[in-house]
Amino acid sequence: MTEQTILVERDGPVATIVLNRVDKMNAISLEMWGEISTQIEQLQCDEGVRVVVFRGQGRRAFSAGADIGDFEKSRHDSRSAIVYAEVFEGALEKIASLTVPTISMIEGVCVGGGLELATCTDIRIAAKGSRFGVPVARIGVVAGFKEMRRLAAIVGPANAAYVVLSGEILGHDAALAMGLLTRVVENEGLADDVYGLATRMASLSPVSHAAHKEILETLLANPSLAGVDVDAPNGPQFRSFDSEDFRIGTEAFVNKTKPKFTGR
């Protein structure tokens, strides 16, 4: 029986997508990118999911990146690379477009496509000793427009240029200093830190989370907000005021009780 390379775990409102390919340091094959897309679509349709965590199986790697073993068959020239990118970038776009908060739980190596996956999540928390980079210039590959845009939005253009042009593998201190990571924790405390945060976020309003993520994505794509109707009643800035979550949250605040948000 073939081992599943993408696992989905559930603990109440928190779902975890696990890259399960320990023998290859969780390198992501073309088939895995497609499976990630499928699983993300299913989680997005599940109203019970309030937070999604991404992690690699084992302690050696979050992910060593895209599987170079795919290149001879599926990424050997510009035409095949375009087809490959449709699957690869499609998976990244689905991760970035999730309306619930996402966290990358990073331990070990996180490079290439693995780091590009992590930059699609809202929060990146790493264990000490983790390593980061996009060393694709070592094999004559290019980080694409969308991947570079996300990296530059997180660390700034100068740091993004350093990451891809140097091809260096950075330690956790350097990654934290440039803003690539939200925080770094001791290895033994990584899971508690990540899932503690996930649980706290899962108790907050999904309506607020979705609107905040939409606003952030809009600003990333269109920093000047040119042509954006920011005052639209049904837009992300104001539609929460017509939601059930707003009523639940304000009533709970007044009554000094804990709100139980519905996400509607």
BAPA-548767 format. One record per residue: residue number from 1; chain; x, y, z of N, C-alpha, C in turn. Coordinates in steps of 0.1 Angstrom, whole numbers, padded with zeros to 4 digits. Example, Ala and Ser with C-alpha at 12.3 -4.5 7.8 and 13.67 -1.06 7.14 Angstrom:
2
REC 1 A 0132 -0057 0078 0123 -0045 0078 0132 -0033 0078;
REC 2 A 0128 -0022 0071 0137 -0011 0071 0129 0000 0079;
END
This chain:
264
REC 1 A 0008 -0012 0000 0000 0000 0000 0009 0013 0000;
REC 2 A 0006 0022 -0009 0014 0034 -0010 0011 0043 0002;
REC 3 A 0022 0048 0008 0020 0057 0019 0015 0071 0015;
REC 4 A 0005 0076 0023 0000 0089 0020 0011 0100 0022;
REC 5 A 0013 0108 0012 0023 0119 0014 0018 0132 0019;
REC 6 A 0004 0133 0019 -0002 0145 0025 -0012 0139 0035;
REC 7 A -0011 0143 0047 -0020 0139 0058 -0028 0151 0063;
REC 8 A -0040 0149 0067 -0048 0159 0073 -0053 0154 0087;
REC 9 A -0049 0162 0097 -0053 0159 0111 -0063 0169 0116;
REC 10 A -0071 0165 0125 -0081 0174 0130 -0081 0173 0146;
REC 11 A -0081 0185 0152 -0083 0186 0166 -0093 0197 0169;
REC 12 A -0106 0193 0169 -0116 0204 0170 -0116 0213 0158;
REC 13 A -0115 0226 0161 -0115 0236 0150 -0102 0238 0143;
REC 14 A -0092 0231 0148 -0078 0232 0142 -0075 0220 0133;
REC 15 A -0072 0223 0120 -0068 0213 0111 -0053 0214 0108;
REC 16 A -0046 0203 0106 -0032 0203 0103 -0030 0196 0090;
REC 17 A -0023 0202 0081 -0018 0195 0068 -0004 0191 0071;
REC 18 A -0001 0179 0069 0013 0173 0072 0019 0169 0059;
REC 19 A 0031 0174 0056 0039 0169 0045 0046 0156 0050;
REC 20 A 0042 0145 0045 0046 0132 0051 0055 0124 0041;
REC 21 A 0067 0129 0040 0077 0122 0031 0090 0123 0038;
REC 22 A 0091 0117 0049 0103 0118 0058 0116 0114 0051;
REC 23 A 0115 0103 0043 0127 0098 0036 0133 0108 0026;
REC 24 A 0125 0117 0021 0129 0127 0011 0129 0141 0018;
REC 25 A 0130 0142 0031 0130 0155 0039 0117 0163 0035;
REC 26 A 0106 0156 0033 0093 0162 0029 0094 0170 0017;
REC 27 A 0102 0166 0007 0102 0173 -0006 0088 0171 -0012;
REC 28 A 0083 0181 -0019 0070 0181 -0024 0069 0178 -0039;
REC 29 A 0063 0166 -0042 0062 0162 -0056 0051 0170 -0063;
REC 30 A 0050 0168 -0076 0039 0174 -0084 0026 0169 -0079;
REC 31 A 0025 0156 -0076 0013 0150 -0072 0009 0156 -0058;
REC 32 A 0019 0158 -0050 0016 0164 -0036 0010 0178 -0037;
REC 33 A 0016 0186 -0047 0010 0199 -0048 -0005 0199 -0052;
REC 34 A -0008 0189 -0061 -0022 0187 -0065 -0030 0183 -0053;
REC 35 A -0025 0174 -0045 -0032 0169 -0033 -0034 0180 -0023;
REC 36 A -0024 0189 -0021 -0026 0200 -0012 -0037 0209 -0017;
REC 37 A -0038 0212 -0030 -0049 0220 -0035 -0063 0213 -0031;
REC 38 A -0064 0200 -0033 -0076 0193 -0030 -0080 0194 -0016;
REC 39 A -0070 0192 -0007 -0073 0192 0007 -0077 0206 0012;
REC 40 A -0070 0216 0006 -0073 0230 0010 -0088 0233 0006;
REC 41 A -0092 0229 -0006 -0106 0232 -0011 -0116 0225 -0001;
REC 42 A -0113 0213 0004 -0122 0207 0013 -0122 0214 0027;
REC 43 A -0111 0218 0031 -0110 0225 0044 -0117 0238 0043;
REC 44 A -0116 0245 0032 -0123 0258 0030 -0138 0257 0031;
REC 45 A -0143 0245 0027 -0157 0243 0027 -0163 0238 0040;
REC 46 A -0154 0235 0049 -0158 0230 0062 -0159 0241 0072;
REC 47 A -0171 0245 0076 -0173 0256 0085 -0167 0253 0099;
REC 48 A -0165 0241 0102 -0159 0238 0115 -0144 0240 0116;
REC 49 A -0138 0242 0105 -0123 0245 0105 -0121 0260 0107;
REC 50 A -0114 0264 0118 -0112 0278 0121 -0097 0282 0119;
REC 51 A -0088 0273 0119 -0074 0275 0118 -0067 0263 0110;
REC 52 A -0058 0266 0102 -0050 0255 0095 -0036 0257 0098;
REC 53 A -0029 0246 0103 -0015 0245 0105 -0009 0237 0095;
REC 54 A 0003 0241 0090 0011 0233 0081 0024 0229 0088;
REC 55 A 0028 0216 0087 0040 0211 0093 0046 0200 0084;
REC 56 A 0059 0197 0087 0065 0185 0080 0065 0174 0090;
REC 57 A 0065 0162 0085 0066 0150 0093 0081 0148 0098;
REC 58 A 0083 0145 0111 0096 0143 0116 0102 0156 0120;
REC 59 A 0115 0156 0124 0121 0168 0130 0132 0173 0121;
REC 60 A 0135 0166 0110 0146 0171 0101 0142 0182 0092;
REC 61 A 0130 0183 0088 0126 0192 0078 0111 0196 0078;
REC 62 A 0108 0209 0076 0095 0213 0072 0093 0208 0058;
REC 63 A 0102 0212 0049 0102 0207 0036 0115 0212 0029;
REC 64 A 0121 0202 0022 0133 0205 0014 0130 0212 0001;
REC 65 A 0117 0214 -0002 0113 0221 -0014 0107 0212 -0024;
REC 66 A 0106 0217 -0036 0100 0209 -0047 0109 0197 -0050;
REC 67 A 0103 0186 -0054 0111 0174 -0056 0117 0175 -0070;
REC 68 A 0131 0175 -0070 0138 0176 -0082 0137 0164 -0091;
REC 69 A 0133 0153 -0085 0130 0141 -0092 0119 0142 -0103;
REC 70 A 0110 0153 -0101 0099 0155 -0110 0104 0162 -0123;
REC 71 A 0116 0168 -0122 0120 0178 -0133 0122 0171 -0146;
REC 72 A 0128 0159 -0146 0131 0153 -0159 0118 0150 -0167;
REC 73 A 0107 0146 -0159 0094 0143 -0166 0085 0155 -0167;
REC 74 A 0085 0164 -0157 0074 0174 -0157 0079 0188 -0157;
REC 75 A 0092 0190 -0157 0097 0204 -0156 0110 0206 -0163;
REC 76 A 0111 0200 -0175 0124 0199 -0182 0126 0210 -0192;
REC 77 A 0116 0218 -0196 0118 0229 -0205 0107 0239 -0201;
REC 78 A 0107 0251 -0209 0098 0262 -0205 0083 0257 -0206;
REC 79 A 0080 0250 -0216 0066 0246 -0218 0061 0237 -0207;
REC 80 A 0069 0227 -0204 0065 0218 -0192 0065 0225 -0179;
REC 81 A 0074 0235 -0178 0075 0243 -0166 0062 0252 -0164;
REC 82 A 0057 0256 -0175 0044 0264 -0174 0033 0255 -0169;
REC 83 A 0032 0243 -0173 0022 0233 -0169 0024 0230 -0154;
REC 84 A 0037 0228 -0151 0040 0225 -0137 0036 0236 -0128;
REC 85 A 0039 0249 -0132 0036 0261 -0124 0021 0262 -0122;
REC 86 A 0013 0258 -0131 -0002 0259 -0129 -0006 0251 -0117;
REC 87 A 0000 0239 -0115 -0003 0231 -0103 0004 0236 -0091;
REC 88 A 0016 0239 -0092 0024 0244 -0080 0019 0258 -0075;
REC 89 A 0018 0267 -0084 0013 0280 -0080 -0002 0280 -0076;
REC 90 A -0009 0271 -0083 -0023 0269 -0079 -0025 0265 -0064;
REC 91 A -0016 0256 -0060 -0016 0252 -0046 -0013 0263 -0037;
REC 92 A -0003 0271 -0040 0002 0282 -0032 -0009 0293 -0031;
REC 93 A -0016 0295 -0042 -0027 0305 -0042 -0039 0301 -0033;
REC 94 A -0041 0288 -0034 -0052 0283 -0025 -0049 0284 -0010;
REC 95 A -0036 0282 -0007 -0032 0284 0007 -0033 0299 0011;
REC 96 A -0028 0307 0002 -0029 0322 0005 -0043 0327 0006;
REC 97 A -0052 0320 -0001 -0066 0325 -0002 -0075 0319 0009;
REC 98 A -0070 0310 0017 -0078 0305 0027 -0084 0316 0036;
REC 99 A -0096 0316 0039 -0102 0327 0047 -0100 0325 0062;
REC 100 A -0094 0314 0066 -0091 0312 0081 -0076 0314 0083;
REC 101 A -0072 0317 0095 -0058 0319 0098 -0050 0307 0095;
REC 102 A -0037 0308 0090 -0029 0297 0087 -0015 0299 0094;
REC 103 A -0009 0289 0098 0004 0289 0106 0013 0279 0100;
REC 104 A 0025 0282 0097 0036 0273 0094 0043 0269 0107;
REC 105 A 0044 0257 0110 0051 0252 0122 0064 0245 0116;
REC 106 A 0075 0252 0118 0087 0249 0111 0098 0243 0120;
REC 107 A 0103 0232 0117 0114 0225 0124 0123 0219 0114;
REC 108 A 0136 0223 0114 0145 0218 0105 0146 0226 0092;
REC 109 A 0149 0219 0081 0151 0226 0068 0138 0231 0062;
REC 110 A 0138 0244 0058 0126 0250 0051 0132 0258 0040;
REC 111 A 0133 0252 0028 0139 0258 0017 0131 0257 0004;
REC 112 A 0135 0265 -0006 0129 0264 -0019 0114 0264 -0019;
REC 113 A 0107 0254 -0025 0093 0254 -0025 0087 0253 -0011;
REC 114 A 0094 0247 -0002 0090 0246 0012 0088 0260 0018;
REC 115 A 0098 0268 0016 0098 0282 0021 0087 0290 0014;
REC 116 A 0086 0288 0001 0075 0295 -0007 0061 0291 -0002;
REC 117 A 0060 0278 0002 0047 0274 0009 0045 0282 0022;
REC 118 A 0056 0282 0030 0055 0289 0043 0051 0304 0042;
REC 119 A 0056 0310 0031 0053 0324 0029 0039 0327 0025;
REC 120 A 0032 0316 0021 0018 0318 0018 0009 0317 0031;
REC 121 A 0015 0313 0042 0007 0313 0054 0008 0326 0061;
REC 122 A -0001 0328 0070 -0002 0341 0077 0010 0343 0088;
REC 123 A 0013 0332 0094 0022 0332 0105 0032 0321 0104;
REC 124 A 0045 0324 0107 0056 0313 0106 0063 0313 0120;
REC 125 A 0062 0302 0126 0068 0300 0139 0078 0288 0138;
REC 126 A 0091 0290 0142 0101 0280 0139 0108 0276 0152;
REC 127 A 0113 0264 0152 0122 0259 0163 0136 0264 0161;
REC 128 A 0143 0266 0172 0157 0269 0171 0164 0259 0162;
REC 129 A 0174 0264 0154 0181 0254 0146 0175 0252 0132;
REC 130 A 0164 0258 0130 0157 0257 0117 0165 0265 0106;
REC 131 A 0165 0261 0094 0173 0268 0083 0164 0271 0071;
REC 132 A 0167 0282 0065 0158 0288 0055 0166 0293 0043;
REC 133 A 0159 0292 0031 0166 0298 0019 0158 0294 0007;
REC 134 A 0162 0301 -0004 0156 0298 -0017 0168 0296 -0027;
REC 135 A 0175 0285 -0026 0188 0284 -0033 0186 0279 -0047;
REC 136 A 0176 0283 -0054 0172 0278 -0067 0183 0281 -0078;
REC 137 A 0190 0292 -0076 0200 0296 -0085 0211 0286 -0086;
REC 138 A 0212 0277 -0076 0223 0267 -0077 0220 0256 -0087;
REC 139 A 0207 0255 -0092 0204 0246 -0102 0198 0252 -0114;
REC 140 A 0199 0266 -0115 0194 0273 -0127 0179 0274 -0128;
REC 141 A 0172 0274 -0116 0158 0276 -0116 0155 0290 -0110;
REC 142 A 0143 0295 -0113 0139 0309 -0110 0127 0308 -0100;
REC 143 A 0127 0316 -0090 0115 0318 -0082 0106 0328 -0090;
REC 144 A 0093 0324 -0091 0084 0331 -0100 0079 0344 -0094;
REC 145 A 0072 0351 -0102 0067 0364 -0099 0058 0364 -0086;
REC 146 A 0049 0355 -0085 0040 0354 -0073 0047 0350 -0061;
REC 147 A 0057 0341 -0062 0064 0337 -0050 0073 0348 -0045;
REC 148 A 0079 0355 -0055 0088 0366 -0051 0080 0378 -0045;
REC 149 A 0068 0380 -0050 0060 0391 -0045 0057 0388 -0030;
REC 150 A 0054 0376 -0027 0051 0372 -0013 0063 0374 -0004;
REC 151 A 0074 0369 -0009 0087 0370 -0001 0090 0384 0001;
REC 152 A 0090 0392 -0009 0093 0407 -0008 0083 0414 0001;
REC 153 A 0071 0410 0001 0061 0416 0010 0064 0414 0024;
REC 154 A 0070 0402 0027 0073 0398 0041 0086 0404 0046;
REC 155 A 0097 0403 0038 0110 0407 0042 0115 0419 0036;
REC 156 A 0108 0425 0026 0113 0437 0019 0121 0433 0007;
REC 157 A 0121 0442 -0003 0128 0439 -0016 0143 0436 -0014;
REC 158 A 0150 0444 -0005 0164 0442 -0004 0167 0428 0002;
REC 159 A 0160 0424 0012 0162 0411 0018 0158 0400 0009;
REC 160 A 0147 0402 0001 0143 0392 -0008 0154 0390 -0019;
REC 161 A 0159 0401 -0023 0170 0400 -0033 0182 0392 -0027;
REC 162 A 0185 0395 -0015 0196 0387 -0008 0194 0373 -0008;
REC 163 A 0181 0369 -0004 0178 0355 -0002 0180 0347 -0016;
REC 164 A 0175 0353 -0027 0175 0346 -0039 0188 0347 -0047;
REC 165 A 0195 0359 -0045 0207 0361 -0053 0219 0354 -0046;
REC 166 A 0219 0354 -0033 0230 0348 -0025 0229 0332 -0026;
REC 167 A 0217 0327 -0026 0215 0313 -0025 0219 0307 -0012;
REC 168 A 0221 0316 -0002 0225 0311 0011 0214 0304 0019;
REC 169 A 0218 0295 0028 0209 0289 0037 0210 0297 0050;
REC 170 A 0200 0303 0055 0200 0312 0066 0196 0304 0079;
REC 171 A 0203 0308 0090 0199 0303 0103 0186 0310 0108;
REC 172 A 0181 0305 0120 0169 0311 0125 0170 0325 0129;
REC 173 A 0182 0329 0134 0184 0343 0139 0183 0352 0127;
REC 174 A 0190 0349 0116 0189 0358 0104 0175 0359 0099;
REC 175 A 0168 0347 0098 0154 0347 0093 0145 0355 0102;
REC 176 A 0147 0355 0115 0139 0363 0124 0142 0377 0122;
REC 177 A 0155 0381 0121 0159 0395 0120 0153 0402 0108;
REC 178 A 0152 0394 0097 0147 0400 0084 0132 0400 0084;
REC 179 A 0125 0394 0094 0110 0394 0094 0104 0382 0088;
REC 180 A 0112 0373 0083 0107 0361 0077 0098 0353 0087;
REC 181 A 0103 0353 0099 0096 0345 0110 0088 0354 0119;
REC 182 A 0078 0349 0125 0070 0356 0135 0077 0355 0148;
REC 183 A 0082 0343 0151 0090 0341 0163 0097 0327 0163;
REC 184 A 0107 0326 0171 0115 0314 0172 0114 0309 0187;
REC 185 A 0112 0296 0188 0110 0290 0201 0119 0278 0203;
REC 186 A 0120 0273 0215 0128 0261 0218 0121 0249 0211;
REC 187 A 0129 0239 0207 0124 0228 0199 0112 0221 0207;
REC 188 A 0115 0219 0220 0105 0211 0227 0092 0219 0230;
REC 189 A 0093 0232 0228 0081 0240 0230 0073 0244 0218;
REC 190 A 0078 0239 0206 0073 0244 0193 0058 0240 0192;
REC 191 A 0055 0227 0194 0041 0223 0192 0031 0230 0202;
REC 192 A 0035 0231 0214 0027 0238 0224 0024 0253 0220;
REC 193 A 0035 0259 0215 0034 0273 0211 0025 0275 0199;
REC 194 A 0027 0267 0189 0019 0268 0177 0004 0264 0179;
REC 195 A 0002 0253 0186 -0012 0249 0188 -0019 0257 0199;
REC 196 A -0012 0263 0208 -0018 0272 0218 -0023 0284 0210;
REC 197 A -0015 0290 0201 -0019 0301 0193 -0031 0298 0184;
REC 198 A -0030 0286 0178 -0041 0282 0169 -0054 0281 0177;
REC 199 A -0054 0275 0189 -0066 0274 0197 -0071 0287 0200;
REC 200 A -0063 0297 0204 -0067 0310 0208 -0074 0317 0196;
REC 201 A -0067 0316 0184 -0073 0322 0172 -0086 0316 0168;
REC 202 A -0087 0303 0170 -0099 0295 0166 -0111 0300 0174;
REC 203 A -0109 0306 0186 -0120 0311 0194 -0125 0325 0190;
REC 204 A -0118 0331 0181 -0122 0345 0176 -0131 0344 0165;
REC 205 A -0136 0356 0160 -0146 0356 0150 -0141 0352 0136;
REC 206 A -0146 0342 0130 -0142 0339 0116 -0146 0350 0106;
REC 207 A -0156 0357 0109 -0160 0368 0100 -0149 0379 0101;
REC 208 A -0144 0382 0112 -0133 0392 0113 -0121 0386 0107;
REC 209 A -0117 0374 0109 -0105 0368 0103 -0106 0369 0088;
REC 210 A -0117 0365 0082 -0118 0365 0067 -0117 0379 0062;
REC 211 A -0123 0389 0068 -0122 0402 0064 -0108 0408 0065;
REC 212 A -0101 0405 0076 -0087 0410 0078 -0078 0404 0067;
REC 213 A -0080 0391 0064 -0072 0384 0054 -0075 0390 0040;
REC 214 A -0088 0393 0037 -0091 0399 0024 -0084 0413 0023;
REC 215 A -0085 0421 0034 -0079 0434 0033 -0064 0433 0031;
REC 216 A -0057 0424 0038 -0043 0422 0036 -0039 0418 0022;
REC 217 A -0047 0408 0017 -0044 0404 0003 -0046 0415 -0007;
REC 218 A -0057 0423 -0005 -0059 0435 -0014 -0048 0444 -0013;
REC 219 A -0043 0447 -0001 -0031 0456 0000 -0019 0451 -0006;
REC 220 A -0017 0438 -0005 -0005 0432 -0012 -0005 0433 -0027;
REC 221 A -0017 0431 -0032 -0019 0431 -0047 -0020 0446 -0052;
REC 222 A -0025 0455 -0044 -0028 0468 -0048 -0026 0478 -0037;
REC 223 A -0013 0481 -0034 -0010 0489 -0022 -0016 0503 -0022;
REC 224 A -0018 0509 -0034 -0024 0522 -0034 -0040 0522 -0032;
REC 225 A -0045 0510 -0033 -0060 0508 -0032 -0067 0515 -0044;
REC 226 A -0060 0517 -0055 -0066 0523 -0067 -0077 0515 -0072;
REC 227 A -0089 0521 -0073 -0101 0515 -0078 -0108 0506 -0068;
REC 228 A -0103 0506 -0056 -0110 0498 -0046 -0120 0506 -0038;
REC 229 A -0132 0502 -0038 -0143 0509 -0030 -0142 0505 -0016;
REC 230 A -0134 0512 -0008 -0131 0509 0006 -0144 0512 0014;
REC 231 A -0153 0520 0010 -0165 0523 0018 -0177 0514 0014;
REC 232 A -0175 0504 0006 -0186 0496 0002 -0192 0489 0014;
REC 233 A -0206 0490 0016 -0212 0484 0028 -0210 0469 0029;
REC 234 A -0209 0462 0017 -0206 0448 0017 -0192 0444 0016;
REC 235 A -0183 0454 0017 -0169 0452 0016 -0163 0447 0029;
REC 236 A -0150 0443 0029 -0145 0437 0041 -0144 0446 0053;
REC 237 A -0143 0459 0051 -0142 0468 0062 -0155 0470 0070;
REC 238 A -0166 0468 0064 -0179 0471 0070 -0189 0460 0071;
REC 239 A -0188 0449 0063 -0198 0439 0063 -0200 0432 0076;
REC 240 A -0189 0432 0085 -0190 0424 0097 -0201 0430 0106;
REC 241 A -0204 0443 0104 -0214 0450 0113 -0228 0444 0110;
REC 242 A -0230 0437 0099 -0243 0431 0096 -0243 0416 0099;
REC 243 A -0232 0411 0106 -0231 0397 0108 -0236 0393 0122;
REC 244 A -0238 0380 0123 -0242 0373 0135 -0231 0374 0145;
REC 245 A -0218 0373 0140 -0207 0373 0149 -0206 0387 0156;
REC 246 A -0209 0397 0149 -0209 0411 0155 -0219 0411 0167;
REC 247 A -0231 0406 0165 -0241 0406 0175 -0236 0398 0187;
REC 248 A -0231 0386 0184 -0226 0377 0195 -0215 0383 0202;
REC 249 A -0205 0389 0195 -0194 0394 0202 -0197 0406 0211;
REC 250 A -0205 0415 0206 -0208 0427 0214 -0217 0423 0226;
REC 251 A -0226 0414 0224 -0234 0410 0235 -0226 0403 0246;
REC 252 A -0217 0395 0242 -0208 0388 0251 -0199 0398 0259;
REC 253 A -0194 0408 0252 -0186 0418 0258 -0194 0426 0269;
REC 254 A -0206 0430 0265 -0215 0437 0275 -0218 0428 0287;
REC 255 A -0221 0416 0284 -0225 0407 0295 -0213 0400 0302;
REC 256 A -0201 0403 0298 -0189 0397 0303 -0189 0382 0303;
REC 257 A -0193 0377 0291 -0193 0362 0289 -0184 0359 0277;
REC 258 A -0181 0346 0275 -0172 0343 0264 -0181 0340 0251;
REC 259 A -0177 0347 0240 -0186 0346 0228 -0183 0332 0222;
REC 260 A -0194 0327 0215 -0193 0315 0207 -0197 0318 0193;
REC 261 A -0187 0322 0185 -0189 0327 0172 -0194 0316 0162;
REC 262 A -0202 0320 0153 -0208 0311 0143 -0201 0312 0130;
REC 263 A -0194 0323 0128 -0188 0325 0115 -0198 0330 0104;
REC 264 A -0209 0335 0109 -0219 0340 0100 -0223 0354 0104;
END
